[in-house]
């Protein structure tokens, strides 16, 4: 049986250490989310975005992994 990530997050957020770390990264999560939304609206693949940014697809993917 798989536990949905939303349930895990809810459980983990009750732990002070996790919550503090999560809160510190909040702005990075927000930037990653905006990047994904913009890429999706522009109908670009990660590779196409990477080409436009002058970087690799794996770097583009790493930027989105925070969200």
C-alpha positions as CSV (number, residue, x, y, z in Angstrom):
1,X,0.0,0.0,0.0
2,X,1.3,3.4,-1.0
3,X,0.9,6.4,1.3
4,X,0.1,9.6,-0.6
5,X,2.7,12.3,-0.2
6,X,0.1,14.8,1.1
7,X,-0.5,12.5,4.1
8,X,3.2,12.1,4.7
9,X,3.7,15.9,4.5
10,X,0.9,16.5,7.0
11,X,2.5,14.0,9.4
12,X,6.0,15.3,8.9
13,X,4.9,19.0,9.4
14,X,4.1,18.1,13.0
15,X,7.8,17.4,13.6
16,X,9.5,20.7,14.6
17,X,12.8,19.9,12.8
18,X,11.0,19.1,9.5
19,X,8.7,22.1,9.7
20,X,11.7,24.5,10.4
21,X,13.6,23.1,7.4
22,X,10.5,23.2,5.2
23,X,9.8,26.8,6.2
24,X,13.4,27.8,5.4
25,X,13.0,26.5,1.8
26,X,9.5,28.0,1.2
27,X,10.8,30.7,-1.2
28,X,12.7,28.1,-3.2
29,X,9.5,25.9,-3.4
30,X,7.6,29.0,-4.6
31,X,10.2,29.8,-7.3
32,X,10.2,26.2,-8.6
33,X,6.4,26.2,-8.7
34,X,6.4,29.4,-10.7
35,X,9.0,28.0,-13.1
36,X,6.8,24.9,-13.7
37,X,3.7,27.0,-14.2
38,X,5.4,29.3,-16.7
39,X,7.0,26.4,-18.6
40,X,3.6,24.7,-18.8
41,X,1.8,27.9,-19.9
42,X,4.4,28.4,-22.6
43,X,3.9,24.8,-23.7
44,X,7.6,24.0,-23.4
45,X,9.3,20.8,-22.5
46,X,12.1,20.7,-20.0
47,X,14.5,20.3,-22.9
48,X,13.1,23.3,-24.7
49,X,13.3,25.4,-21.6
50,X,16.9,24.3,-21.0
51,X,17.8,25.2,-24.6
52,X,16.4,28.7,-24.1
53,X,18.2,29.1,-20.7
54,X,21.5,27.8,-22.3
55,X,21.7,24.9,-19.9
56,X,21.0,21.1,-19.8
57,X,17.7,19.4,-19.4
58,X,18.9,17.8,-16.2
59,X,19.6,21.2,-14.7
60,X,16.1,22.3,-15.7
61,X,14.6,19.2,-14.1
62,X,16.6,19.8,-10.9
63,X,15.2,23.3,-10.6
64,X,11.7,21.9,-10.9
65,X,12.3,19.1,-8.4
66,X,11.9,21.5,-5.5
67,X,8.2,22.0,-6.1
